[in-house]
Amino acid sequence: MPRLESRAWSCSCAARGRHNAQLGDAAAGLAAKVGEMLSSSVSGPSLTLVGPGARSPSTASTSATSTTTGSSTLNLSQHLVQRSVVLFVVGAFMALVLNLLQIQRNVTLFPDEVISTLFSSAWWVPPCCGTAAAVVGLLYPCIDSHLGEPHKFKREWASVMRCIAVFVGINHASAKLDFANNVQLSLTLAALSLGLWWTFDRSRSGLGLGITIAFVATLITQFLVYNGVYQYTSPDFLYIRSWLPCIFFSGGVTVGNIGRQLAMLRSMSFLSF
């Protein structure tokens, strides 16, 4: 009996030793695997965490893309507002100056209560012309991009300033040049207006938009004069002067060049960003 007990005890000790040895080997293998995983995570790409608070790479890229798109949309909206404000101010200022010139030369006649105001012009002239300038200046680059024909002819501010100077000269000529009849004056201003387009624009979209602007603005002016808002001296084209569409055409080309240059500044700043 004592011999059997000693054998049983030695067998149980041997089994326990083999079990402990197996546990030790398993722990060593597990430690080796953990070490390999840590070394691979350090040398290779970062380990992707999977859990309730972890984000996969696709989710992170999607959120980054949406953030970039939102910021670009916000920047585009801000730039559109800035361009609209600049075009509005330019249009309102040019309307005041050029309309004052027409009034001083007795080309256009306003009621006496309007002439006695500070700027010798109706209050609605600057905001209407400023709004029209903002619409036209934003429309030109939009039409260019829609047609797939980006305007690259003389794209610098010096050319834009010369275009403005020529437009002011054409308007000044309409008030000061004396011809035998209005037909000669209208033909001269038409040639000058086409020369302005050829010198500073030369695009099909610019020509088409200039003609459209001249047609629409002439109709609106006819309507205003017909309703007695103001009038022209010596009208020879229904209720207005025959050279007025030439002024509208050259004005549309000038404002369009300003709008294109402002849009080009936006694209350059976006590319540098």
Secondary structure in CASP SS format (residue, H / E / C, confidence):
PFRMAT SS
TARGET T0000
AUTHOR 0000-0000-0000
METHOD secondary structure of the structure
MODEL  1
M C 1.00
P H 1.00
R H 1.00
L H 1.00
E H 1.00
S H 1.00
R H 1.00
A H 1.00
W H 1.00
S H 1.00
C H 1.00
S H 1.00
C H 1.00
A H 1.00
A H 1.00
R H 1.00
G H 1.00
R H 1.00
H H 1.00
N H 1.00
A H 1.00
Q H 1.00
L H 1.00
G H 1.00
D H 1.00
A H 1.00
A H 1.00
A H 1.00
G H 1.00
L H 1.00
A H 1.00
A H 1.00
K H 1.00
V H 1.00
G H 1.00
E H 1.00
M H 1.00
L H 1.00
S H 1.00
S H 1.00
S H 1.00
V H 1.00
S H 1.00
G C 1.00
P C 1.00
S C 1.00
L C 1.00
T C 1.00
L C 1.00
V C 1.00
G C 1.00
P C 1.00
G C 1.00
A C 1.00
R C 1.00
S C 1.00
P H 1.00
S H 1.00
T H 1.00
A H 1.00
S H 1.00
T H 1.00
S H 1.00
A H 1.00
T H 1.00
S H 1.00
T H 1.00
T H 1.00
T H 1.00
G H 1.00
S H 1.00
S H 1.00
T H 1.00
L H 1.00
N H 1.00
L H 1.00
S H 1.00
Q H 1.00
H H 1.00
L H 1.00
V H 1.00
Q H 1.00
R H 1.00
S H 1.00
V H 1.00
V H 1.00
L H 1.00
F H 1.00
V H 1.00
V H 1.00
G H 1.00
A H 1.00
F H 1.00
M H 1.00
A H 1.00
L H 1.00
V H 1.00
L H 1.00
N H 1.00
L H 1.00
L H 1.00
Q H 1.00
I H 1.00
Q H 1.00
R C 1.00
N C 1.00
V C 1.00
T E 1.00
L E 1.00
F C 1.00
P C 1.00
D H 1.00
E H 1.00
V H 1.00
I H 1.00
S C 1.00
T C 1.00
L C 1.00
F C 1.00
S C 1.00
S C 1.00
A C 1.00
W C 1.00
W C 1.00
V H 1.00
P H 1.00
P H 1.00
C H 1.00
C H 1.00
G H 1.00
T H 1.00
A H 1.00
A H 1.00
A H 1.00
V H 1.00
V H 1.00
G H 1.00
L H 1.00
L H 1.00
Y H 1.00
P H 1.00
C H 1.00
I H 1.00
D H 1.00
S H 1.00
H H 1.00
L H 1.00
G C 1.00
E C 1.00
P C 1.00
H C 1.00
K C 1.00
F C 1.00
K C 1.00
R C 1.00
E C 1.00
W H 1.00
A H 1.00
S H 1.00
V H 1.00
M H 1.00
R H 1.00
C H 1.00
I H 1.00
A H 1.00
V H 1.00
F H 1.00
V H 1.00
G H 1.00
I H 1.00
N H 1.00
H H 1.00
A H 1.00
S H 1.00
A H 1.00
K H 1.00
L C 1.00
D C 1.00
F C 1.00
A C 1.00
N C 1.00
N H 1.00
V H 1.00
Q H 1.00
L H 1.00
S H 1.00
L H 1.00
T H 1.00
L H 1.00
A H 1.00
A H 1.00
L H 1.00
S H 1.00
L H 1.00
G H 1.00
L H 1.00
W H 1.00
W H 1.00
T H 1.00
F H 1.00
D C 1.00
R C 1.00
S C 1.00
R H 1.00
S H 1.00
G H 1.00
L H 1.00
G H 1.00
L H 1.00
G H 1.00
I H 1.00
T H 1.00
I H 1.00
A H 1.00
F H 1.00
V H 1.00
A H 1.00
T H 1.00
L H 1.00
I H 1.00
T H 1.00
Q H 1.00
F H 1.00
L H 1.00
V H 1.00
Y H 1.00
N C 1.00
G C 1.00
V C 1.00
Y C 1.00
Q E 1.00
Y E 1.00
T C 1.00
S C 1.00
P C 1.00
D C 1.00
F E 1.00
L C 1.00
Y C 1.00
I E 1.00
R C 1.00
S C 1.00
W C 1.00
L H 1.00
P H 1.00
C H 1.00
I H 1.00
F H 1.00
F H 1.00
S H 1.00
G H 1.00
G H 1.00
V H 1.00
T H 1.00
V H 1.00
G H 1.00
N H 1.00
I H 1.00
G H 1.00
R H 1.00
Q H 1.00
L H 1.00
A H 1.00
M H 1.00
L H 1.00
R H 1.00
S H 1.00
M H 1.00
S H 1.00
F H 1.00
L H 1.00
S H 1.00
F C 1.00
END
